[in-house]
Amino acid sequence: MKKVLIISFFFNNKEEIGSVRLRGLAKYLPEYGWEPTILTIKRGNESESGFRTLETEYSDLVANWESKLGLNSENIKLKSKENHKNFTESLIKVWLEIFAYPDPEKNWYKPAVKAGSELLEKEHFDAILSSSSPVTCHLIANKLKEIYKIPWIADLRDLWAYNHYYNFSRFRVFRDINLEKRTLASANVLSTVSKPLADKLIELHENKNVVTILNGFDPKNKAEKVRMLDKKFSIIYTGRIYEKNMDIELLFKAISQLNKEKEINLDDFSIEFYGNQKHLLEKQLSPHINKYDLKRIIKIHGQVSHEDALKRQKKSQLLLLLNWNDPKEKGVFTGKIFEYLSAQRPIIALGGYGGVVKELLEQTKAGVSLNNTNELKRIIKSFYSEFKLNGEAKYSGIPKEIDKYSHKEMAMRFSEVLERINNF
């Protein structure tokens, strides 16, 4: 069996979207003749079971600066992805531009290169695969390839300089473009998660071999054919809500109008939210709940484990997906959609500009993507009629198409690329 070294900063963080891709890859690659070893950071005292990992210590740049700047680490890393034009955000931006270049995880470079070099001195590896973010993973891979001349795939789950969340100065953009070109020039193949993102990589990296390998779901999480669905007409949302970028009000408005028009009976409904901390969700949703007088059908649960979220999705009548209302998001798949595919329940994607999410839903017949109140009312009314007649909203997903988005399919695609660069 051939061996591949996977470089992933977030591998041991089970809740991080990028970790889901890499964990799925590591789980199923052996079925295609590749044994993975994961170079990652040490999180806590427990080692990851089920995978061969090489864990290194890591000096957290953010934590080191927190006390100096008097800021919360969640804000420094901009995980909220919401732009607030105030002094704190300006300070964070300056800090990121100057001290956190090329990213806040840059302190991992030296210990990772050291640990990777010690491993490669002792064992033969046939390939390296690095995955960003953070882009420091690619800097590490680039150095290891330079020393050991091993074929390398650079996987960009999120783009680097062309990232759609990019909010830096022109000078920083110039620096990042140059660093990206220099670093990835030695990669044998660049991979990313959608064709629109691949097109952007091709634009920046001329004559480079760029492949699209989609994210997916673990086929072992796929819902059973026989199961108990909710007795209520349940609509479930699992995930964070970003008020400035998502249109959650569209759902409340449609439900309220259907109720006033006597098209539905609210006693049959249950709309449940899992994701942010409960008090944050209540703060976000309360204005809409009160405006449309829907308190009796709304249940706010807050955060639950990933496993519990998957179980809840499988019992729901409908799954709610909130797309970002940003044209730059047209080429981006949210990780949530792949979880929803494994649940095998109808998906209603609201907002956004269509793009790859709409294409996926049309191809798989697993749901619909829309951003119009009347359209949403028609869809809900249709599913509700099925529910009243048969006790469940009809699911029309095409298994053969949905299976194309499994981790096994993803691992097979990566194995093909690994074989190609290894035989070059």
VMD Tcl script that draws the C-alpha trace (Angstrom):
set ca {
  {0.00 0.00 0.00}
  {1.31 3.45 -0.91}
  {1.63 6.14 1.74}
  {0.49 9.76 1.76}
  {1.26 12.45 4.32}
  {-1.78 14.69 4.87}
  {-1.11 18.11 6.38}
  {-4.22 19.47 8.12}
  {-4.26 22.02 10.93}
  {-7.88 21.35 11.93}
  {-7.94 17.56 11.58}
  {-8.64 16.86 15.27}
  {-11.43 19.46 15.43}
  {-14.46 17.32 14.55}
  {-16.81 20.29 14.31}
  {-14.73 22.27 11.79}
  {-16.03 21.96 8.21}
  {-12.58 21.46 6.69}
  {-11.91 18.68 9.18}
  {-14.95 16.77 7.89}
  {-13.42 16.67 4.37}
  {-10.01 15.50 5.57}
  {-11.35 12.97 8.06}
  {-13.56 11.47 5.37}
  {-10.60 11.32 3.03}
  {-8.36 9.63 5.61}
  {-11.11 7.14 6.48}
  {-11.72 5.89 2.93}
  {-8.35 6.33 1.15}
  {-7.10 2.89 2.32}
  {-9.90 1.29 0.28}
  {-8.11 2.65 -2.80}
  {-4.59 1.58 -1.90}
  {-3.36 4.63 0.04}
  {-2.38 4.66 3.72}
  {-2.68 8.18 5.22}
  {-0.67 9.70 8.04}
  {-1.98 13.04 9.28}
  {0.35 15.80 10.39}
  {-1.71 18.07 12.64}
  {-1.65 20.03 15.89}
  {-2.19 18.49 19.30}
  {-5.56 19.38 20.83}
  {-5.93 18.58 24.52}
  {-4.60 15.37 26.02}
  {-6.47 12.84 23.91}
  {-4.99 11.47 20.70}
  {-7.29 10.82 17.76}
  {-8.36 7.18 17.52}
  {-8.89 5.43 14.21}
  {-6.27 7.46 12.31}
  {-2.50 7.46 12.27}
  {-1.62 11.00 13.34}
  {1.59 12.88 13.96}
  {0.66 15.62 16.42}
  {2.85 18.63 17.16}
  {2.78 21.30 19.83}
  {1.54 24.69 18.71}
  {2.06 28.19 20.07}
  {-1.24 30.00 19.49}
  {-0.45 33.40 18.00}
  {-3.95 34.67 18.81}
  {-3.77 33.64 22.46}
  {-0.35 35.27 22.77}
  {-1.72 38.59 21.55}
  {-5.08 38.53 23.30}
  {-3.84 40.10 26.50}
  {-1.85 42.73 24.62}
  {-4.80 43.82 22.49}
  {-7.57 43.15 24.98}
  {-9.65 41.32 22.37}
  {-11.65 38.10 22.31}
  {-10.07 35.32 20.22}
  {-13.31 34.64 18.36}
  {-13.27 38.23 17.15}
  {-9.59 38.18 16.24}
  {-10.06 35.17 14.01}
  {-13.13 36.80 12.47}
  {-15.09 33.59 12.75}
  {-18.33 35.49 12.72}
  {-17.60 36.60 9.11}
  {-19.79 39.62 9.73}
  {-18.22 43.02 9.04}
  {-18.90 45.59 11.73}
  {-17.48 49.01 10.90}
  {-16.14 49.94 14.31}
  {-12.85 50.52 16.05}
  {-12.50 46.93 17.25}
  {-12.89 45.49 13.77}
  {-10.41 48.02 12.38}
  {-7.92 47.02 15.04}
  {-8.42 43.35 14.26}
  {-7.89 43.99 10.55}
  {-4.62 45.85 11.18}
  {-3.45 43.07 13.50}
  {-4.21 40.43 10.87}
  {-2.47 42.37 8.10}
  {0.73 43.05 10.02}
  {1.27 40.38 12.65}
  {-0.76 37.43 11.36}
  {0.75 37.14 7.89}
  {0.07 34.93 6.02}
  {-2.48 33.68 8.59}
  {-3.00 33.49 12.38}
  {-1.69 29.89 12.44}
  {1.75 30.78 11.09}
  {3.44 29.63 14.34}
  {2.74 26.04 13.30}
  {5.20 26.20 10.41}
  {8.45 25.42 12.28}
  {7.20 22.56 14.52}
  {5.32 21.01 11.59}
  {8.31 21.13 9.23}
  {10.49 19.65 11.98}
  {8.05 16.81 12.74}
  {7.42 16.15 9.05}
  {11.14 16.04 8.30}
  {11.82 13.58 11.11}
  {9.05 11.31 9.80}
  {10.23 11.49 6.18}
  {13.81 10.69 7.23}
  {12.60 7.44 8.80}
  {9.85 6.35 6.39}
  {9.17 6.41 2.67}
  {6.10 8.35 1.55}
  {4.77 8.41 -2.00}
  {2.91 11.73 -1.84}
  {2.04 14.78 0.25}
  {-1.41 16.38 0.43}
  {-1.87 19.74 2.18}
  {-5.26 21.34 2.73}
  {-6.14 24.95 3.52}
  {-7.24 26.86 5.37}
  {-4.90 27.82 6.98}
  {-2.53 28.47 4.10}
  {0.38 27.71 6.43}
  {-0.35 24.05 5.57}
  {0.80 24.73 1.99}
  {3.95 26.51 3.18}
  {4.80 23.41 5.22}
  {4.15 21.09 2.28}
  {6.16 23.28 -0.05}
  {9.18 23.08 2.27}
  {8.89 19.30 2.69}
  {8.63 18.82 -1.05}
  {11.67 21.03 -1.60}
  {13.72 18.86 0.76}
  {12.41 15.37 -0.08}
  {11.20 15.76 -3.71}
  {7.85 14.04 -3.01}
  {4.83 14.62 -5.32}
  {2.41 17.12 -3.78}
  {-1.32 17.95 -4.05}
  {-2.32 21.37 -2.67}
  {-6.02 21.20 -1.73}
  {-7.65 24.62 -1.38}
  {-11.00 24.12 0.35}
  {-10.97 27.90 0.69}
  {-9.10 29.96 -1.86}
  {-6.03 31.92 -0.80}
  {-5.66 35.41 -2.28}
  {-8.95 35.06 -4.20}
  {-10.89 34.10 -1.08}
  {-14.43 35.52 -1.20}
  {-14.13 36.63 2.46}
  {-10.95 38.58 1.71}
  {-11.03 42.03 3.28}
  {-7.46 43.28 3.29}
  {-5.64 46.25 1.77}
  {-4.25 46.27 -1.77}
  {-0.75 45.94 -0.38}
  {-1.72 42.77 1.53}
  {-3.49 41.40 -1.57}
  {-0.31 42.00 -3.61}
  {1.79 40.17 -0.99}
  {-0.63 37.23 -0.82}
  {-0.87 36.80 -4.58}
  {2.90 36.70 -4.87}
  {3.31 34.30 -1.95}
  {0.57 32.04 -3.30}
  {2.15 31.88 -6.76}
  {5.62 31.17 -5.36}
  {4.39 28.55 -2.90}
  {2.04 26.62 -5.16}
  {4.36 26.71 -8.18}
  {5.99 23.48 -7.00}
  {2.71 21.65 -6.37}
  {1.98 18.90 -8.90}
  {-1.78 19.43 -8.71}
  {-4.13 22.00 -7.20}
  {-7.54 20.80 -6.04}
  {-10.61 22.66 -4.82}
  {-14.27 22.03 -3.99}
  {-16.24 23.47 -6.93}
  {-15.81 24.37 -10.60}
  {-16.21 28.16 -10.08}
  {-13.38 28.07 -7.52}
  {-11.30 25.91 -9.87}
  {-11.78 28.50 -12.60}
  {-10.35 31.17 -10.28}
  {-7.30 29.03 -9.55}
  {-6.74 28.45 -13.27}
  {-6.93 32.22 -13.79}
  {-4.17 32.86 -11.25}
  {-2.00 29.77 -11.84}
  {-1.55 29.52 -15.59}
  {-0.65 26.10 -17.02}
  {-1.27 24.50 -13.63}
  {-3.15 21.20 -13.31}
  {-6.32 22.09 -11.37}
  {-8.98 19.52 -10.43}
  {-12.38 19.82 -8.77}
  {-13.08 17.30 -6.00}
  {-16.28 18.03 -4.13}
  {-16.88 17.69 -0.40}
  {-19.31 15.04 0.75}
  {-20.93 13.06 3.54}
  {-19.91 9.87 5.29}
  {-21.99 7.08 3.72}
  {-22.14 5.41 7.13}
  {-24.23 8.38 8.30}
  {-26.79 7.87 5.55}
  {-30.31 7.51 6.93}
  {-31.99 4.11 7.07}
  {-34.84 3.47 4.67}
  {-37.21 2.56 7.53}
  {-37.35 5.12 10.34}
  {-39.73 7.15 12.47}
  {-40.31 10.69 11.25}
  {-41.70 13.52 13.36}
  {-45.45 13.42 13.92}
  {-45.48 17.20 13.49}
  {-44.77 18.95 10.19}
  {-41.25 19.77 11.35}
  {-38.82 22.15 9.67}
  {-35.31 21.88 11.13}
  {-32.32 24.18 10.83}
  {-28.94 23.07 12.19}
  {-26.10 25.58 12.01}
  {-25.14 29.14 12.74}
  {-27.21 32.07 11.53}
  {-25.46 35.14 10.15}
  {-28.14 37.82 10.18}
  {-26.46 40.24 7.78}
  {-25.93 37.55 5.16}
  {-28.90 35.18 5.51}
  {-32.61 35.84 5.01}
  {-34.30 33.86 7.80}
  {-37.30 36.23 7.78}
  {-38.42 34.76 4.45}
  {-39.53 31.56 6.18}
  {-41.47 33.31 8.95}
  {-43.20 35.57 6.45}
  {-44.29 32.65 4.26}
  {-45.60 30.60 7.19}
  {-47.49 33.60 8.58}
  {-49.16 34.37 5.24}
  {-50.15 30.72 4.69}
  {-51.72 30.69 8.13}
  {-53.70 33.88 7.49}
  {-54.86 32.46 4.17}
  {-56.10 29.30 5.97}
  {-53.85 27.13 3.81}
  {-52.18 25.50 6.83}
  {-52.92 24.71 10.46}
  {-50.20 25.95 12.79}
  {-51.06 23.20 15.28}
  {-49.40 20.78 12.84}
  {-46.15 22.76 12.65}
  {-42.87 22.69 14.56}
  {-39.91 24.83 13.46}
  {-36.71 24.00 15.34}
  {-33.31 25.69 15.45}
  {-30.02 24.13 16.53}
  {-26.67 25.85 16.17}
  {-25.48 28.98 17.93}
  {-25.64 29.26 21.69}
  {-29.28 29.33 22.73}
  {-29.28 32.93 23.99}
  {-27.73 34.13 20.72}
  {-30.31 32.29 18.64}
  {-33.11 33.75 20.77}
  {-31.70 37.24 20.25}
  {-31.50 36.71 16.48}
  {-34.90 35.10 16.03}
  {-37.10 36.87 18.59}
  {-37.80 39.97 16.42}
  {-39.10 37.75 13.58}
  {-41.00 35.43 15.93}
  {-42.77 38.38 17.55}
  {-43.39 40.19 14.26}
  {-45.18 37.21 12.73}
  {-46.69 35.87 15.97}
  {-45.19 32.39 15.62}
  {-43.93 31.78 19.14}
  {-46.03 28.64 19.69}
  {-44.42 26.72 16.81}
  {-40.79 27.83 17.26}
  {-38.36 25.76 19.34}
  {-34.84 27.07 19.98}
  {-32.44 24.43 21.26}
  {-29.03 26.04 20.83}
  {-25.88 23.97 20.37}
  {-25.90 20.18 20.24}
  {-23.23 17.65 19.28}
  {-22.61 16.87 15.63}
  {-23.99 13.36 16.18}
  {-27.19 14.69 17.75}
  {-27.64 17.17 14.89}
  {-27.38 14.33 12.36}
  {-30.00 12.29 14.25}
  {-32.36 15.25 14.40}
  {-32.01 15.92 10.67}
  {-33.03 12.36 9.81}
  {-36.32 12.64 11.73}
  {-37.38 15.97 10.25}
  {-40.06 16.46 7.62}
  {-38.12 19.30 5.95}
  {-34.54 20.57 6.26}
  {-33.89 24.30 6.06}
  {-30.69 25.57 4.43}
  {-29.82 29.28 4.51}
  {-27.61 30.46 1.64}
  {-25.49 33.59 1.83}
  {-26.90 36.60 0.00}
  {-23.62 37.39 -1.72}
  {-22.91 36.80 -5.45}
  {-19.36 35.76 -4.50}
  {-20.87 32.72 -2.77}
  {-22.20 31.22 -6.03}
  {-19.22 28.89 -6.24}
  {-19.27 27.83 -2.59}
  {-20.91 24.76 -1.08}
  {-21.82 25.03 2.58}
  {-20.77 21.88 4.44}
  {-24.31 21.66 5.78}
  {-25.76 20.63 2.44}
  {-23.77 17.38 2.44}
  {-25.02 16.51 5.92}
  {-28.53 17.15 4.69}
  {-28.02 14.85 1.70}
  {-27.14 12.00 4.06}
  {-30.34 12.63 6.07}
  {-32.45 11.92 2.97}
  {-35.14 14.46 3.78}
  {-36.39 17.27 1.47}
  {-34.17 20.36 1.54}
  {-35.43 23.92 1.20}
  {-32.53 26.30 0.48}
  {-33.45 29.95 1.00}
  {-31.77 33.10 -0.28}
  {-28.56 33.46 -2.20}
  {-27.95 33.54 -5.92}
  {-28.46 29.91 -6.85}
  {-25.04 28.81 -8.08}
  {-23.59 25.43 -7.18}
  {-26.11 24.75 -4.41}
  {-29.03 25.13 -6.78}
  {-27.30 22.95 -9.38}
  {-26.68 20.22 -6.81}
  {-30.31 20.20 -5.63}
  {-31.60 20.08 -9.20}
  {-29.23 17.24 -10.08}
  {-30.04 15.12 -7.02}
  {-33.73 16.11 -6.74}
  {-33.07 16.32 -2.99}
  {-34.69 19.74 -2.61}
  {-35.23 23.21 -4.03}
  {-33.39 26.53 -3.93}
  {-35.46 29.72 -3.94}
  {-35.56 33.30 -2.67}
  {-39.12 34.38 -3.34}
  {-41.95 34.43 -0.76}
  {-44.67 33.24 -3.15}
  {-42.45 30.43 -4.41}
  {-41.68 29.37 -0.85}
  {-45.38 29.40 0.06}
  {-46.14 27.14 -2.89}
  {-43.42 24.67 -1.91}
  {-44.42 24.54 1.76}
  {-48.07 24.14 0.84}
  {-47.20 21.24 -1.47}
  {-45.12 19.41 1.15}
  {-47.74 20.12 3.81}
  {-50.48 18.58 1.63}
  {-48.39 15.42 1.26}
  {-47.85 15.38 5.02}
  {-51.58 15.64 5.75}
  {-52.35 12.90 3.24}
  {-49.56 10.41 3.96}
  {-48.00 11.46 7.27}
  {-44.76 12.62 5.65}
  {-43.39 15.09 3.13}
  {-42.36 13.15 0.05}
  {-38.62 12.79 -0.50}
  {-37.60 12.56 -4.17}
  {-33.80 12.38 -3.94}
  {-32.08 10.18 -6.54}
  {-29.79 7.74 -4.67}
  {-27.38 7.28 -7.60}
  {-26.84 11.04 -7.89}
  {-26.60 11.60 -4.13}
  {-23.94 8.90 -3.75}
  {-21.68 10.97 -5.99}
  {-21.30 13.30 -3.00}
  {-20.08 10.68 -0.52}
  {-16.68 10.59 1.15}
  {-15.98 7.31 -0.64}
  {-16.44 9.01 -4.00}
  {-14.24 11.89 -2.83}
  {-11.51 9.49 -1.66}
  {-11.64 7.64 -4.97}
  {-11.14 10.91 -6.87}
  {-8.17 11.86 -4.69}
  {-6.67 8.38 -5.08}
  {-6.83 8.74 -8.87}
  {-4.94 12.04 -8.68}
  {-2.42 10.57 -6.23}
  {-1.76 7.65 -8.59}
  {-1.34 10.02 -11.52}
  {1.24 12.26 -9.85}
  {3.04 9.25 -8.36}
  {3.49 7.66 -11.77}
  {4.50 10.86 -13.54}
}
mol new
graphics top color blue
foreach p $ca { graphics top sphere $p radius 0.5 }
foreach p [lrange $ca 0 end-1] q [lrange $ca 1 end] { graphics top cylinder $p $q radius 0.2 }
display resetview
